[in-house]
Amino acid sequence: MSDNDDKAPDQHGAKPLPAFPGAAAEPDAPAAPPQQPPAPQQPPAPQQPPAPQQPPAPQAPSAPQAPSVPQAPSAPQTPSVPQAPSAPQTPPASQGPYVPPSTGQAPAAPYAPQTPGAPQSPGAPQPPQYAAAPQPGAAPYASPQYGSQPTGAYTPPNKPKGKLGTGAIIGIVGGAIVLVVLLVIAVGFGVSRIGGTPGGGGGGGDKPSAEASSPSDAVKGYLTAIADSDAKTALSYLSSSPSGDSTLLTDEALKASNKLGPITKITVPKSDDKSGSADVTASYLLNGEKVSTTFTASDYDRDGKWEISGGTGSIYTRSFDGLGLTINGVAVDAEQVDVFPGTYELATSLKNFTLTGPTKVTVTESYSSADTSEIKPALTDAALQQFHSLVRSAVDACIASTTLAAGCGIDIPATISDGTQLTDGTITRSLSADQNATVDSMKATPSYDNPTLVEGEYIGSPSVTADCTKDGATGRCSIYFAPSLGKPSVDMASDNPVVKWD
């Protein structure tokens, strides 16, 4: 079978054409509380012995004789807890006061405590008692009556009043002195701690925080500290610590910045604003070029210390992820970093890459971001040659394949769309001169989302022929619109880079 003279131009991605055309209720409250009967009824078991009812005030005897003072019993033993009597006796109804016996025996208690749960059975109303009702746990002795002294009790003599001795006075004065000394030490320690804490997020260190008595002093001190590569002092002039990544807020980064573009001839007009906030416009030379910028200083708490709001800018680094980005020689691993006013140079630490465009950027305004839109990653010359070599080797291997499955995205099926069957192992593929030139000189562009993945250019479909069979006829067929070589891509940060095809 001969080649079709009407071969159509090959297009990307087209199907190969044949060689042949084709709650519980409360108890009711009693109607009226029960009245006290003349003789009390048997009460329910009390938790404590009931105290005797208060009798009418007894009339004192017209001439009561002084009761004899009972002698203290000799070494009385501590009485044991009395056992509850089966039926408590009612004390005799005496008209006069109770006089303790003068014998050496321990006086009997006029009222014995009842064992809880044993009810009291009173007969006649209780006579007046002049001894306090015993409390549970109290000793079973009656309280003294009408000024009589309790038996066996000891009252320590009152200490005579007098002046403090000399030793006591010296001790008190000495203690007060020690207390004052301790307070002075504590206050001094607190002042030391406060004085050693830098303001404005400057971090720890051995220098006190800088203070400015006016808005202009704050701006002048801030810019001077930056020009001196003193990051800690510069930060102490800020009202708050920068909220972003602080990798570049260091002396090291400032020294590199001042080497790239030194800050000189700082001029700040005098400002003594009393409103608590002021805008101060300062001017200086940055690498010989005049810069004018406005800072906002404030003293809202009226403590006499003026501080700068903001003060720092930033550099957006998201588009350089994975490239080993460095700024002023400092490795940066963040999507955005805070920086002082100054000059900054971006670079990559990967051997196969470099950055093109204006890699030096400046920051001069608070809250501003450096313009990095023109900075692009690119392969080094050596890496570009490696990329071309990898792509050429992959293309040559795929084009040289005689099998249906060749790789590089140019595999073809055993039976094409019109039913023609191709014989595996008889496939030939070839590229045009223009396609070969594209392979050897194609542009290599890092991907935007993944800059280490370098992409090449579209190559196109090769020319393909194969032994084929259709309708019982066998011959050599040309395959039109065969699958094409797309865009190659290589991860140039990999130790073993491999060509992939889109």
C-alpha positions as CSV (number, residue, x, y, z in Angstrom):
1,M,0.0,0.0,0.0
2,S,1.4,3.4,-0.9
3,D,1.4,6.6,1.2
4,N,-1.6,8.9,1.0
5,D,-0.7,11.9,-1.0
6,D,-3.4,14.0,0.7
7,K,-1.7,13.9,4.1
8,A,-3.2,16.7,6.2
9,P,-0.9,18.8,8.4
10,D,-0.5,17.4,11.9
11,Q,-2.2,19.1,14.8
12,H,-1.7,18.8,18.5
13,G,-3.8,16.1,20.2
14,A,-5.8,14.9,17.2
15,K,-6.7,11.2,16.8
16,P,-4.6,9.4,14.3
17,L,-6.5,8.9,11.0
18,P,-6.2,5.8,9.0
19,A,-4.1,5.4,6.1
20,F,-7.3,4.6,4.2
21,P,-10.0,7.3,4.1
22,G,-12.1,6.4,6.7
23,A,-42.2,16.8,93.8
24,A,-43.8,15.0,97.1
25,A,-46.8,16.6,98.8
26,E,-46.2,18.6,102.1
27,P,-48.0,17.5,105.3
28,D,-50.9,19.7,106.2
29,A,-49.9,22.3,108.6
30,P,-51.7,22.0,112.0
31,A,-54.6,24.2,112.4
32,A,-53.1,25.7,115.5
33,P,-50.0,25.0,117.4
34,P,-50.6,22.9,120.5
35,Q,-50.7,24.8,123.7
36,Q,-48.3,24.0,126.5
37,P,-50.1,21.6,128.9
38,P,-49.7,22.0,132.7
39,A,-47.9,18.7,132.8
40,P,-45.7,18.2,129.6
41,Q,-46.5,15.1,127.7
42,Q,-43.9,12.5,126.9
43,P,-41.8,14.4,124.3
44,P,-40.3,12.6,121.3
45,A,-36.7,11.6,121.5
46,P,-34.7,14.8,121.5
47,Q,-31.4,15.1,119.9
48,Q,-30.1,17.1,122.9
49,P,-31.5,17.3,126.5
50,P,-34.0,20.1,126.5
51,A,-33.1,23.2,128.5
52,P,-35.4,23.9,131.5
53,Q,-37.9,26.5,130.9
54,Q,-37.1,29.9,132.2
55,P,-39.0,30.2,135.6
56,P,-40.4,33.4,136.8
57,A,-37.7,35.6,138.2
58,P,-37.2,34.3,141.8
59,Q,-37.1,36.7,144.6
60,A,-33.8,37.0,146.2
61,P,-33.7,36.1,149.9
62,S,-33.9,39.1,152.2
63,A,-30.6,38.3,153.9
64,P,-28.9,35.4,152.3
65,Q,-26.0,34.1,154.1
66,A,-22.8,33.8,152.3
67,P,-22.3,30.3,151.2
68,S,-19.3,28.5,152.6
69,V,-16.5,28.1,150.2
70,P,-16.1,24.5,149.4
71,Q,-12.7,23.0,149.7
72,A,-11.1,21.7,146.6
73,P,-11.2,18.0,146.4
74,S,-7.9,16.3,146.6
75,A,-6.7,15.1,143.2
76,P,-10.1,14.5,141.7
77,Q,-10.1,12.1,138.8
78,T,-11.6,13.1,135.6
79,P,-15.1,11.9,135.7
80,S,-16.1,9.4,133.0
81,V,-19.1,10.0,130.8
82,P,-22.1,9.5,133.0
83,Q,-24.5,6.7,132.1
84,A,-28.0,7.6,131.5
85,P,-30.3,6.8,134.5
86,S,-33.3,4.7,133.8
87,A,-35.5,7.5,135.2
88,P,-33.9,10.9,135.9
89,Q,-34.7,12.3,139.3
90,T,-36.2,15.7,139.6
91,P,-34.0,18.0,141.5
92,P,-35.7,19.2,144.8
93,A,-37.6,22.4,144.6
94,S,-35.5,24.6,146.9
95,Q,-36.5,28.1,147.6
96,G,-33.0,29.3,148.2
97,P,-29.9,29.0,146.2
98,Y,-28.0,25.8,145.9
99,V,-25.0,25.6,148.1
100,P,-22.3,23.2,147.1
101,P,-21.4,20.7,149.9
102,S,-18.5,21.6,152.1
103,T,-17.1,18.1,152.1
104,G,-14.2,17.1,150.1
105,Q,-16.5,15.2,147.7
106,A,-17.0,16.5,144.2
107,P,-20.3,18.3,144.0
108,A,-23.1,16.5,142.2
109,A,-24.6,18.0,139.2
110,P,-28.1,19.3,139.7
111,Y,-29.0,18.1,136.3
112,A,-27.6,15.0,134.5
113,P,-27.5,14.9,130.7
114,Q,-29.7,12.4,129.1
115,T,-28.5,9.9,126.7
116,P,-29.8,10.9,123.3
117,G,-32.9,8.9,122.5
118,A,-34.0,8.5,126.2
119,P,-37.0,10.7,126.7
120,Q,-37.3,12.8,129.9
121,S,-40.3,12.1,132.1
122,P,-41.0,15.3,134.1
123,G,-43.6,15.1,136.8
124,A,-44.4,18.5,138.3
125,P,-43.0,21.6,136.6
126,Q,-39.4,22.1,137.1
127,P,-38.3,24.4,140.0
128,P,-36.1,27.3,139.2
129,Q,-32.6,26.1,138.4
130,Y,-29.7,28.4,138.9
131,A,-27.1,26.2,137.3
132,A,-26.7,26.4,133.5
133,A,-28.1,23.6,131.6
134,P,-25.3,21.2,130.8
135,Q,-24.2,21.1,127.1
136,P,-23.2,17.8,125.5
137,G,-19.6,17.0,126.3
138,A,-19.3,19.4,129.2
139,A,-18.1,18.3,132.6
140,P,-20.9,17.2,134.9
141,Y,-20.5,20.0,137.4
142,A,-22.9,22.8,138.3
143,S,-22.1,26.3,137.6
144,P,-21.4,28.4,140.7
145,Q,-24.3,30.3,142.2
146,Y,-24.4,33.9,143.3
147,G,-20.7,34.6,143.0
148,S,-19.4,31.4,144.5
149,Q,-16.1,30.1,143.1
150,P,-16.1,26.9,141.2
151,T,-14.6,24.0,142.9
152,G,-11.2,23.0,141.7
153,A,-11.0,25.8,139.1
154,Y,-7.9,27.8,138.6
155,T,-7.9,31.4,137.5
156,P,-4.5,32.8,136.5
157,P,-3.7,36.0,138.2
158,N,-4.0,39.2,136.1
159,K,-0.6,40.4,134.9
160,P,0.0,43.8,136.3
161,K,0.1,46.5,133.7
162,G,3.4,48.3,133.2
163,K,5.7,49.7,130.6
164,L,7.6,47.7,128.1
165,G,11.1,46.7,129.0
166,T,14.1,48.1,127.2
167,G,14.8,44.8,125.5
168,A,11.3,44.6,124.1
169,I,11.5,48.2,122.7
170,I,14.9,47.5,121.1
171,G,13.5,44.3,119.6
172,I,10.5,46.1,118.1
173,V,12.6,48.9,116.7
174,G,15.1,46.5,115.3
175,G,12.4,44.5,113.6
176,A,11.0,47.6,112.0
177,I,14.4,48.5,110.6
178,V,14.8,45.1,109.1
179,L,11.4,45.4,107.5
180,V,12.2,48.8,106.0
181,V,15.5,47.4,104.6
182,L,13.6,44.4,103.0
183,L,11.1,46.8,101.5
184,V,13.9,49.0,100.0
185,I,15.6,45.9,98.5
186,A,12.3,44.7,97.0
187,V,11.5,48.1,95.5
188,G,15.0,48.4,94.1
189,F,14.7,44.9,92.5
190,G,11.4,45.9,90.9
191,V,12.9,49.2,89.6
192,S,15.8,47.2,88.2
193,R,13.5,44.8,86.4
194,I,11.4,47.7,85.0
195,G,14.4,49.7,83.9
196,G,15.9,46.6,82.1
197,T,12.8,46.0,80.0
198,P,13.1,47.8,76.6
199,G,10.0,49.4,75.3
200,G,8.4,49.0,71.9
201,G,9.2,45.3,71.5
202,G,13.0,45.7,71.5
203,G,13.6,42.4,73.2
204,G,16.0,41.7,76.0
205,G,19.5,43.1,76.5
206,D,21.7,45.1,78.7
207,K,20.7,48.5,77.3
208,P,17.7,50.5,78.7
209,S,15.0,51.3,76.2
210,A,15.3,54.6,74.4
211,E,13.0,57.5,75.3
212,A,12.0,60.5,73.3
213,S,10.5,63.6,74.9
214,S,9.0,64.9,71.6
215,P,7.7,63.5,68.3
216,S,10.8,64.8,66.4
217,D,13.1,63.3,68.9
218,A,11.5,59.9,68.4
219,V,11.8,60.1,64.6
220,K,15.4,61.4,64.8
221,G,16.4,58.7,67.2
222,Y,14.8,56.0,65.2
223,L,16.5,56.9,61.9
224,T,19.8,57.4,63.6
225,A,19.7,53.9,65.2
226,I,19.0,52.4,61.7
227,A,21.9,54.3,60.2
228,D,24.1,53.0,63.1
229,S,22.9,49.4,62.4
230,D,21.5,49.2,65.9
231,A,18.3,47.2,65.6
232,K,17.5,46.9,69.3
233,T,17.6,50.7,69.9
234,A,15.5,51.3,66.7
235,L,12.9,48.9,67.9
236,S,12.7,50.6,71.3
237,Y,11.3,53.7,69.6
238,L,8.3,51.8,68.2
239,S,5.0,51.8,70.1
240,S,4.5,48.1,69.4
241,S,6.5,45.2,68.1
242,P,6.1,44.4,64.4
243,S,3.6,41.6,64.0
244,G,5.2,39.9,61.0
245,D,8.3,37.8,60.6
246,S,11.3,39.5,62.3
247,T,14.1,37.6,60.7
248,L,15.5,40.8,59.1
249,L,15.0,43.1,62.1
250,T,18.6,42.5,63.2
251,D,22.0,44.2,63.3
252,E,23.3,41.8,60.7
253,A,20.6,42.7,58.2
254,L,20.9,46.4,58.9
255,K,24.7,46.3,58.3
256,A,24.1,44.8,54.9
257,S,21.4,47.3,54.2
258,N,23.7,50.3,55.1
259,K,26.5,48.8,52.9
260,L,24.1,48.6,49.9
261,G,22.6,52.0,50.6
262,P,23.8,54.0,53.6
263,I,21.4,56.4,55.3
264,T,23.0,59.8,55.8
265,K,22.2,63.5,56.4
266,I,19.1,62.9,58.5
267,T,17.0,66.0,58.9
268,V,13.9,66.2,61.2
269,P,12.1,69.5,61.9
270,K,11.5,70.3,65.6
271,S,8.1,69.3,66.8
272,D,6.6,69.8,70.3
273,D,3.0,68.7,69.7
274,K,0.9,68.5,72.9
275,S,-2.1,66.7,71.4
276,G,-0.8,63.2,72.0
277,S,-0.2,62.5,68.3
278,A,1.8,64.1,65.6
279,D,3.0,63.5,62.0
280,V,6.7,64.2,61.5
281,T,8.2,64.4,58.0
282,A,11.8,63.5,57.9
283,S,14.3,63.6,55.1
284,Y,17.6,61.8,54.5
285,L,19.9,60.5,51.8
286,L,19.6,56.8,50.9
287,N,22.6,55.7,48.9
288,G,23.0,59.4,47.9
289,E,19.4,59.9,46.8
290,K,17.1,62.1,48.8
291,V,14.2,60.5,50.6
292,S,11.3,62.2,52.3
293,T,9.0,60.2,54.5
294,T,6.4,60.9,57.2
295,F,6.2,59.0,60.5
296,T,3.4,59.2,63.1
297,A,4.5,59.6,66.7
298,S,2.2,59.4,69.7
299,D,2.1,59.8,73.5
300,Y,-1.5,58.8,74.3
301,D,-0.8,57.8,77.9
302,R,0.9,61.2,78.5
303,D,3.9,59.7,80.2
304,G,6.3,62.0,78.3
305,K,7.6,59.2,76.1
306,W,6.9,59.6,72.4
307,E,6.8,56.4,70.3
308,I,6.4,55.8,66.5
309,S,3.4,53.9,65.1
310,G,4.4,51.3,62.6
311,G,7.8,52.4,61.4
312,T,8.6,49.2,59.4
313,G,7.7,48.0,56.0
314,S,7.7,44.5,54.4
315,I,8.9,42.3,51.6
316,Y,6.6,39.8,50.0
317,T,8.4,36.5,49.2
318,R,5.6,34.0,48.3
319,S,6.7,33.8,44.6
320,F,10.2,32.6,45.7
321,D,9.1,29.6,47.8
322,G,11.5,26.7,47.4
323,L,14.3,28.7,45.9
324,G,16.3,29.1,49.1
325,L,15.7,32.8,49.2
326,T,18.1,35.1,51.0
327,I,17.7,38.8,51.7
328,N,20.8,40.8,52.5
329,G,22.5,37.4,53.0
330,V,20.0,36.2,55.6
331,A,18.0,33.0,54.8
332,V,14.3,33.8,54.7
333,D,11.6,31.2,55.0
334,A,8.3,33.1,55.2
335,E,5.7,34.5,52.8
336,Q,6.4,38.0,54.1
337,V,9.1,39.6,56.3
338,D,9.2,42.9,58.1
339,V,12.1,45.3,57.4
340,F,13.4,48.6,58.6
341,P,13.7,51.5,56.1
342,G,16.7,50.8,53.9
343,T,18.0,48.8,50.9
344,Y,17.6,45.0,50.5
345,E,19.0,42.6,47.9
346,L,17.2,39.3,47.1
347,A,19.1,36.2,46.0
348,T,18.7,32.4,45.9
349,S,20.9,29.8,47.5
350,L,20.1,27.0,45.0
351,K,23.0,26.2,42.7
352,N,20.8,25.8,39.5
353,F,18.9,29.1,40.0
354,T,19.5,32.8,39.9
355,L,17.2,35.9,40.2
356,T,16.8,38.3,37.4
357,G,15.5,41.8,37.3
358,P,16.0,44.6,39.9
359,T,17.0,42.4,42.8
360,K,17.8,45.4,45.0
361,V,14.7,47.0,46.5
362,T,14.1,49.8,49.0
363,V,11.6,50.4,51.8
364,T,11.1,54.0,53.0
365,E,7.5,54.2,54.3
366,S,5.8,52.7,57.3
367,Y,3.4,49.8,56.3
368,S,4.7,49.9,52.7
369,S,5.9,46.8,50.8
370,A,8.9,46.6,48.5
371,D,8.1,46.1,44.8
372,T,9.4,42.6,43.8
373,S,7.1,42.1,40.8
374,E,10.0,42.4,38.3
375,I,12.2,39.9,40.1
376,K,12.0,36.5,38.4
377,P,13.8,33.2,39.1
378,A,15.8,31.7,36.2
379,L,18.2,28.9,35.6
380,T,21.9,29.5,35.6
381,D,23.7,29.0,32.3
382,A,25.0,25.6,33.4
383,A,21.5,24.6,34.6
384,L,20.0,25.7,31.3
385,Q,22.4,23.5,29.4
386,Q,21.5,20.6,31.7
387,F,17.8,21.2,31.1
388,H,18.2,21.2,27.3
389,S,20.3,18.0,27.5
390,L,17.7,16.2,29.6
391,V,14.9,17.2,27.2
392,R,16.9,16.2,24.1
393,S,17.8,12.8,25.6
394,A,14.2,12.1,26.4
395,V,12.9,13.2,23.0
396,D,15.5,11.1,21.1
397,A,14.6,8.0,23.1
398,C,10.9,8.3,22.5
399,I,11.3,9.1,18.7
400,A,13.6,6.1,18.3
401,S,11.1,3.7,19.7
402,T,9.5,1.3,17.3
403,T,6.8,0.1,19.7
404,L,3.3,1.4,20.0
405,A,4.1,2.6,23.6
406,A,7.0,5.0,23.1
407,G,6.6,7.4,26.1
408,C,6.9,11.1,26.0
409,G,3.1,11.3,25.4
410,I,3.3,9.9,21.9
411,D,1.9,6.4,22.5
412,I,-0.5,5.2,19.8
413,P,-3.1,2.4,20.0
414,A,-3.0,-0.9,18.2
415,T,-6.3,-0.2,16.4
416,I,-6.9,3.4,15.3
417,S,-10.3,5.1,14.9
418,D,-11.2,3.7,11.5
419,G,-10.4,0.1,12.5
420,T,-7.0,-0.1,10.9
421,Q,-4.7,-2.4,12.9
422,L,-1.1,-1.4,13.4
423,T,1.7,-3.9,13.8
424,D,3.7,-3.4,17.0
425,G,7.4,-3.2,16.5
426,T,7.1,-1.6,13.0
427,I,6.5,2.0,14.1
428,T,8.8,4.8,12.8
429,R,8.7,8.3,14.1
430,S,10.6,11.4,13.1
431,L,10.8,15.2,13.8
432,S,11.0,18.1,11.4
433,A,14.0,20.4,11.3
434,D,12.0,23.1,13.0
435,Q,10.9,20.7,15.8
436,N,14.5,19.7,16.4
437,A,15.6,23.3,16.6
438,T,12.9,23.9,19.2
439,V,14.2,21.1,21.3
440,D,17.7,22.4,21.3
441,S,16.9,26.1,22.0
442,M,13.6,26.0,23.8
443,K,13.0,28.5,26.6
444,A,13.0,27.2,30.2
445,T,10.6,29.0,32.4
446,P,10.2,28.3,36.2
447,S,6.5,27.7,37.1
448,Y,4.8,30.4,38.9
449,D,3.3,28.2,41.6
450,N,6.4,26.0,41.9
451,P,9.5,28.0,40.7
452,T,11.9,25.0,40.9
453,L,9.7,23.2,38.3
454,V,11.1,24.5,35.0
455,E,8.8,24.2,31.9
456,G,9.8,24.0,28.3
457,E,7.9,24.7,25.0
458,Y,5.4,22.7,23.0
459,I,7.1,20.6,20.3
460,G,4.4,19.1,18.2
461,S,3.4,15.8,16.5
462,P,6.1,13.6,14.9
463,S,5.6,11.9,11.6
464,V,4.5,8.3,12.1
465,T,4.4,5.2,9.8
466,A,3.7,1.6,10.6
467,D,2.7,-1.8,9.0
468,C,-1.0,-2.0,9.0
469,T,-4.0,-4.2,8.1
470,K,-7.5,-3.2,7.1
471,D,-10.3,-5.1,5.4
472,G,-7.9,-8.0,4.7
473,A,-5.4,-5.8,3.0
474,T,-1.9,-5.4,4.5
475,G,0.6,-2.7,3.8
476,R,2.6,0.3,5.1
477,C,0.4,3.1,6.5
478,S,1.1,6.8,7.3
479,I,-0.6,7.8,10.6
480,Y,-2.0,11.3,10.4
481,F,-2.7,13.4,13.5
482,A,-0.5,11.2,15.7
483,P,-0.1,12.2,19.3
484,S,2.3,15.1,19.8
485,L,5.2,15.9,22.1
486,G,3.8,18.5,24.5
487,K,5.7,20.7,27.0
488,P,8.5,19.1,28.9
489,S,9.1,20.0,32.6
490,V,11.9,19.3,34.9
491,D,12.3,19.8,38.7
492,M,15.7,21.4,38.6
493,A,16.0,21.4,42.4
494,S,16.0,17.6,42.4
495,D,19.2,15.6,42.8
496,N,18.0,13.3,40.0
497,P,15.9,15.4,37.6
498,V,13.5,13.6,35.3
499,V,11.7,15.0,32.3
500,K,7.9,14.9,32.5
501,W,5.4,15.8,29.7
502,D,2.2,17.7,29.8
